[in-house]
Amino acid sequence: MIKPPIPANEDQRLALLYELVLLDTPPERRLDRIVEFAAKEFAVPICLISLVDSERQWFKARVGLDVCETPRDISFCGHALGSSEVLMVPDALLDARFHDNPLVTGPPHIRFYAGAPLVCRDGLAIGTLCLIDTAPRTLDEVELAILASLRELAVVALTRTADPDEEGEADD
Amino acid sequence: MTSGFEVLLVEPGHLLRRTVSLTLRSLGTAGVTESATYQTAQALCERRAFDAAVIAVEWPLPADSYRGLTLIQQIRSGESACAASMPVAVMVEACTGELLELLRACGISRVLIKPFRVRDVVDTIDRMKAGMQKLPPQRDGSPGAAAQR
């Protein structure tokens, strides 16, 4: 297993994360809707909005996972912070970074991972919107674009107050 | 950067509407004008033309006068700036035989029944665009009629 690298802008990234006052806050329906929507769209058992703190990743919204945080050292999402592009791992067992990761060898037995970095102002990524499956798979160009769109909506929902259009809508 | 193919998307659900719209724009498949309500969509159609439309249809018909079906019927009867023959796809919660007959009578290109995916809507618009490109070119050579109106 390879531990996730610490991004060069880690101090600013964490400062922004703390400024947004998201960590350890109650669930929010508009964010829960995004992970529920994404899980259905991609037919994955697990979908998360994961915020990467200094020593842990904490899940602001989650589908299919009982725990609310895991150590950063073993996080997949930590590996996605270095770029604005989606990090896709088609089969974790075939990837040197993850093949012996406890999240792969034990519950939730991750095989497929796709994490879209939640890039906020100044290019700072505070976490990811990620899809997880227990079987290998991949995403094509259209699916990657859909994930990137949902990431955009997640960033907007995380960084500003609720829009009446979102709050008032029927569930999608 | 889009290809000049302009689509009207009428869908009250914020998440579905925004995701479809952002995805089509990022893929460069189409320019999308979004409307969360039929009233707004109707006003848009009176003002400008589109190459295609994807419209949520409520069924059974709601009590108010603004409905997806009303909007489609207005387009088909030429009561808008859009071509009466513009390809239209609909999104519905469920589809009964009665609704299907109504939609067929309106010349609907595709019926998307929930639960469908964003991918299905994107593919539908892709097919509408491909169908439009097979038509004889417009006077300005563009694939879409909306571009020249």
Contacts between the chains, C-beta under 8 A, distances in Angstrom:
chain1	res1	chain2	res2	distance
A	33	B	15	5.9
A	34	B	15	6.8
A	37	B	15	5.2
A	37	B	16	7.7
A	37	B	19	7.5
A	40	B	115	6.7
A	40	B	117	7.5
A	41	B	19	7.9
A	41	B	117	5.2
A	41	B	118	5.6
A	41	B	119	7.2
A	141	B	27	7.4
A	142	B	23	7.3
A	142	B	27	6.7
A	142	B	119	6.1
A	142	B	122	5.8
A	142	B	123	7.8
A	143	B	119	6.9
A	145	B	23	4.8
A	145	B	26	4.9
A	145	B	27	5.1
A	146	B	19	6.4
A	146	B	23	5.1
A	146	B	118	5.1
A	146	B	119	6.5
A	146	B	122	7.4
A	148	B	22	7.8
A	148	B	23	7.9
A	148	B	26	6.4
A	149	B	18	7.4
A	149	B	19	4.8
A	149	B	22	3.7
A	149	B	23	4.6
A	149	B	26	6.7
A	149	B	118	7.8
A	150	B	19	5.9
A	152	B	22	5.9
A	153	B	15	6.9
A	153	B	18	5.7
A	153	B	19	6.8
A	153	B	22	7.5
A	163	B	14	7.7
A	165	B	14	5.3
A	165	B	36	6.5
A	166	B	14	4.7
A	166	B	15	7.7
A	169	B	12	6.4
A	169	B	13	5.6
A	169	B	14	4.6
A	169	B	15	7.5
A	169	B	36	7.9
A	170	B	12	6.7
A	170	B	13	6.3
A	171	B	13	7.6
A	172	B	13	3.9
A	172	B	14	7.3
A	172	B	15	4.2
A	172	B	16	4.4
